[in-house]
């Protein structure tokens, strides 16, 4: 029997029908509404659209936010309107199907462990680079959620005290320097110093991480510098996470990983140079994710299938 996975991110709601082999059979997507009621309507609408074409048994929601230990409630989401909201029960009541709730990075970690690059890892760490940063830790095949269900919230580790303000309420969080949003912010800051850039012709509100990455591929000087900054901060954050968790494998996923060829080698080199005990410990493998943007959908659907 097939199930539906819905990846509710800070900018997009993406839903897909997934079979037991982790194959995505059909998808729908749309922008993430800013209001609570509108967001739930968007989730339900995506499910109903897919149900018109497929027979499904359950739905899994992968949410960019703190999910309670009961896996029914969204406690807090920096980029979403839910606060202490019983999201799983609300959606289940509206669509008439069982609903499972999971942090989006955990869902992606489950997918990569079951079907992708984390297969065989004893201590596997997934870093999802998108609007922000999500993290998932898989230990001996099990998702590590911490005492209250919210671990590991790596995107909000404070790497730069007094740095860029973050939607979580802090300043200097890792995701403010290493994400699609951060790539844009860095490029905008650099444009004030380097006017020789094609990005200057793009209105700030229209500038995206994809545009910056595309410009970097073409050799644009500002875009190249912005990507180099992202690589450096990715290496810094990975070193901090590896000092705590000591993984044998790190997988980089999320939408930004589509441009991994631009930054991953430099990030890995910086990571290995600043990790504690560099040169005196086994090197941590770093790989791009296999399932990329479908990982949250596949993981949520897999969890819904039981």
C-alpha positions as CSV (number, residue, x, y, z in Angstrom):
1,X,0.0,0.0,0.0
2,X,1.3,3.5,-0.8
3,X,1.4,6.4,1.6
4,X,1.8,10.2,1.3
5,X,4.6,12.2,2.6
6,X,4.3,16.0,3.0
7,X,7.4,18.1,3.4
8,X,6.3,21.4,5.1
9,X,9.2,23.8,4.7
10,X,9.7,27.4,5.3
11,X,9.1,28.3,1.6
12,X,7.4,25.3,0.0
13,X,4.9,22.6,0.8
14,X,5.7,19.5,-1.2
15,X,3.7,16.3,-1.1
16,X,4.3,12.9,-2.8
17,X,2.9,9.4,-3.0
18,X,5.6,6.9,-2.1
19,X,5.7,3.1,-2.4
20,X,7.3,0.6,0.0
21,X,10.6,0.7,-2.0
22,X,10.9,4.5,-1.4
23,X,10.0,5.4,-5.0
24,X,8.1,8.7,-5.4
25,X,5.2,8.0,-7.7
26,X,3.5,11.4,-7.9
27,X,4.1,14.9,-6.4
28,X,2.3,18.2,-5.9
29,X,3.8,21.4,-4.5
30,X,3.0,25.0,-3.7
31,X,4.2,28.0,-1.6
32,X,4.1,27.9,2.2
33,X,1.3,30.2,3.5
34,X,2.2,32.5,6.4
35,X,-1.0,31.9,8.4
36,X,-1.7,28.8,10.6
37,X,-5.2,28.0,9.1
38,X,-4.0,28.7,5.6
39,X,-1.0,26.4,6.0
40,X,-3.2,23.5,7.3
41,X,-5.5,24.1,4.4
42,X,-2.6,23.9,1.9
43,X,-1.4,20.6,3.5
44,X,-4.9,19.1,3.3
45,X,-5.4,20.3,-0.3
46,X,-2.1,18.6,-1.4
47,X,-3.1,15.3,0.2
48,X,-6.6,15.4,-1.3
49,X,-5.2,16.2,-4.8
50,X,-3.0,13.1,-4.6
51,X,-5.8,10.9,-3.2
52,X,-7.8,11.7,-6.3
53,X,-5.2,9.8,-8.3
54,X,-3.9,7.2,-5.8
55,X,-5.2,4.9,-3.0
56,X,-3.2,5.6,0.1
57,X,-3.4,4.3,3.7
58,X,-1.7,7.0,5.8
59,X,0.0,10.4,5.7
60,X,3.4,11.5,7.2
61,X,4.2,15.2,7.8
62,X,7.8,16.3,7.8
63,X,7.8,19.7,9.5
64,X,10.6,22.3,9.8
65,X,10.2,22.8,13.6
66,X,10.3,21.3,17.1
67,X,8.1,18.2,17.2
68,X,6.9,17.0,20.7
69,X,7.9,13.6,22.0
70,X,4.4,12.4,21.3
71,X,5.0,13.2,17.6
72,X,1.6,14.8,17.4
73,X,2.4,18.4,18.3
74,X,4.5,21.1,16.7
75,X,6.0,23.0,19.6
76,X,7.8,25.7,17.8
77,X,8.9,26.4,14.2
78,X,11.0,29.5,13.4
79,X,9.8,29.6,9.8
80,X,6.2,28.4,10.2
81,X,3.2,29.8,12.2
82,X,2.6,26.7,14.5
83,X,3.2,27.2,18.2
84,X,2.2,24.3,20.6
85,X,-0.2,23.2,17.9
86,X,-1.8,19.6,17.7
87,X,-1.1,19.5,14.0
88,X,-1.2,15.7,13.5
89,X,-4.7,15.5,15.0
90,X,-6.0,18.5,13.2
91,X,-4.9,17.2,9.8
92,X,-6.1,13.6,10.6
93,X,-9.6,14.9,11.5
94,X,-9.8,16.8,8.2
95,X,-8.6,14.1,5.8
96,X,-9.9,11.0,7.6
97,X,-6.5,9.2,7.5
98,X,-3.9,8.3,10.1
99,X,-1.2,11.0,10.3
100,X,2.3,10.8,11.7
101,X,4.4,13.9,12.5
102,X,8.2,14.2,12.3
103,X,10.8,16.8,12.2
104,X,11.7,17.3,8.5
105,X,15.4,16.6,9.0
106,X,14.6,13.4,11.0
107,X,12.4,12.3,8.1
108,X,15.1,13.0,5.6
109,X,17.6,11.0,7.8
110,X,15.2,8.1,7.9
111,X,14.9,8.1,4.1
112,X,18.7,8.3,3.6
113,X,19.3,5.5,6.1
114,X,16.6,3.3,4.6
115,X,17.2,4.0,0.9
116,X,20.2,6.3,0.5
117,X,23.7,7.3,1.5
118,X,23.4,6.7,5.3
119,X,22.8,3.0,4.8
120,X,25.3,1.0,6.8
121,X,26.4,4.0,8.9
122,X,26.6,3.2,12.7
123,X,26.5,6.9,13.7
124,X,25.1,8.9,10.8
125,X,24.6,12.6,10.7
126,X,22.4,14.3,8.1
127,X,22.7,18.0,7.5
128,X,19.8,19.4,5.5
129,X,20.6,22.8,3.9
130,X,17.5,24.6,2.8
131,X,15.7,27.8,4.0
132,X,17.6,27.0,7.2
133,X,19.5,24.0,8.5
134,X,18.0,20.8,9.8
135,X,20.0,18.0,11.5
136,X,19.3,14.3,12.0
137,X,21.3,11.8,14.0
138,X,20.8,8.1,13.3
139,X,22.5,5.8,15.8
140,X,22.5,2.1,15.2
141,X,19.5,2.5,12.9
142,X,17.4,4.6,15.3
143,X,16.6,8.3,15.2
144,X,18.0,10.2,18.2
145,X,15.4,12.7,19.3
146,X,16.7,13.7,22.8
147,X,14.7,13.8,26.0
148,X,11.9,16.0,24.7
149,X,11.9,15.1,21.0
150,X,13.6,18.2,19.6
151,X,17.3,17.0,19.2
152,X,19.5,17.7,17.3
153,X,18.6,21.4,16.5
154,X,21.9,22.1,14.8
155,X,20.8,25.0,12.7
156,X,20.5,27.1,15.8
157,X,23.9,26.5,17.3
158,X,25.4,30.0,17.8
159,X,28.5,30.2,15.7
160,X,28.8,34.0,15.6
161,X,28.0,35.7,18.9
162,X,26.2,39.0,18.1
163,X,25.9,38.0,14.4
164,X,22.9,38.0,12.1
165,X,19.5,37.9,13.7
166,X,17.6,34.6,13.3
167,X,14.0,33.8,13.2
168,X,14.4,31.6,16.3
169,X,15.1,34.8,18.4
170,X,18.8,34.4,18.7
171,X,21.7,36.0,16.8
172,X,24.6,34.3,15.0
173,X,23.0,30.9,14.4
174,X,24.7,28.5,12.0
175,X,21.8,28.6,9.5
176,X,22.2,32.4,9.2
177,X,25.6,31.8,7.6
178,X,25.1,28.4,5.9
179,X,21.8,27.9,4.1
180,X,19.9,29.1,1.0
181,X,18.8,32.2,2.8
182,X,22.3,32.8,4.2
183,X,23.8,32.5,0.7
184,X,21.5,35.4,-0.5
185,X,22.3,37.5,2.6
186,X,26.0,37.0,2.1
187,X,25.7,38.0,-1.6
188,X,23.8,41.1,-0.8
189,X,26.4,42.1,1.7
190,X,29.2,41.6,-0.8
191,X,27.5,43.6,-3.5
192,X,28.0,46.7,-1.5
193,X,31.8,46.2,-1.9
194,X,31.9,44.5,-5.4
195,X,29.8,46.2,-8.0
196,X,31.1,44.1,-10.9
197,X,28.4,41.4,-10.6
198,X,25.4,40.3,-12.7
199,X,23.5,40.0,-9.4
200,X,23.3,43.8,-9.1
201,X,20.7,43.7,-11.8
202,X,18.4,41.5,-9.7
203,X,16.1,43.1,-7.1
204,X,16.9,41.9,-3.6
205,X,13.4,40.5,-3.1
206,X,13.9,38.4,-6.2
207,X,17.4,37.1,-5.3
208,X,17.5,33.4,-4.4
209,X,20.1,30.9,-3.4
210,X,19.6,29.2,-6.8
211,X,20.4,32.4,-8.6
212,X,23.5,33.0,-6.6
213,X,24.6,29.4,-7.2
214,X,24.0,29.7,-11.0
215,X,26.0,32.9,-11.1
216,X,28.8,31.2,-9.2
217,X,28.9,28.4,-11.9
218,X,29.3,31.2,-14.4
219,X,32.2,32.7,-12.5
220,X,30.5,35.8,-11.1
221,X,33.0,37.2,-8.5
222,X,30.4,38.1,-5.9
223,X,28.6,34.8,-6.2
224,X,31.9,32.8,-6.1
225,X,32.8,34.7,-2.9
226,X,29.4,34.0,-1.4
227,X,29.6,30.3,-2.1
228,X,33.1,30.2,-0.6
229,X,31.7,31.8,2.6
230,X,29.0,29.2,2.7
231,X,31.6,26.4,2.3
232,X,33.7,27.9,5.2
233,X,30.7,28.1,7.5
234,X,29.6,24.6,6.6
235,X,33.0,23.3,7.6
236,X,33.0,25.2,10.8
237,X,29.6,23.9,11.8
238,X,30.4,20.3,10.8
239,X,33.5,20.4,13.0
240,X,31.4,21.5,16.0
241,X,28.8,18.8,15.3
242,X,31.4,16.1,14.8
243,X,33.2,17.0,18.0
244,X,29.9,16.3,19.9
245,X,28.6,13.3,18.0
246,X,31.7,11.6,16.5
247,X,29.8,10.3,13.4
248,X,31.4,7.9,10.9
249,X,29.4,9.5,8.1
250,X,27.9,12.9,7.3
251,X,25.4,13.4,4.5
252,X,24.6,16.8,3.1
253,X,21.0,17.1,1.8
254,X,18.3,19.8,1.3
255,X,17.8,22.0,-1.7
256,X,21.2,23.7,-1.4
257,X,22.9,20.3,-1.9
258,X,21.8,20.5,-5.5
259,X,24.8,22.8,-5.9
260,X,27.2,20.6,-3.8
261,X,29.8,20.5,-6.5
262,X,30.4,24.2,-5.9
263,X,31.2,24.0,-2.2
264,X,31.4,20.5,-0.7
265,X,35.1,19.8,-1.4
266,X,36.1,23.1,0.2
267,X,33.7,22.6,3.1
268,X,35.1,19.1,3.7
269,X,38.7,20.4,3.6
270,X,37.9,23.2,6.1
271,X,36.0,20.7,8.3
272,X,39.0,18.3,8.5
273,X,41.4,21.2,9.2
274,X,39.4,22.6,12.2
275,X,38.0,19.5,13.9
276,X,39.5,18.8,17.3
277,X,42.4,16.4,16.9
278,X,42.7,16.9,13.2
279,X,45.2,14.4,11.8
280,X,45.0,12.2,14.9
281,X,41.5,10.7,14.5
282,X,39.7,8.8,11.7
283,X,38.5,11.1,9.0
284,X,34.8,11.6,8.9
285,X,33.3,10.8,5.5
286,X,31.2,13.6,4.0
287,X,28.9,12.8,1.0
288,X,26.0,14.5,-0.8
289,X,22.6,13.0,-0.1
290,X,21.2,10.6,-2.6
291,X,17.5,11.5,-2.3
292,X,18.1,15.3,-2.2
293,X,14.8,17.2,-2.2
294,X,12.6,14.1,-2.0
295,X,14.2,12.9,1.3
296,X,11.6,14.6,3.5
297,X,8.7,13.2,1.5
298,X,10.1,9.7,1.4
299,X,11.0,9.7,5.1
300,X,7.6,11.0,6.2
301,X,5.8,8.5,4.0
302,X,8.0,5.6,5.2
303,X,7.3,6.5,8.8
304,X,3.5,6.7,8.0
305,X,3.7,3.2,6.5
306,X,5.0,1.9,9.9
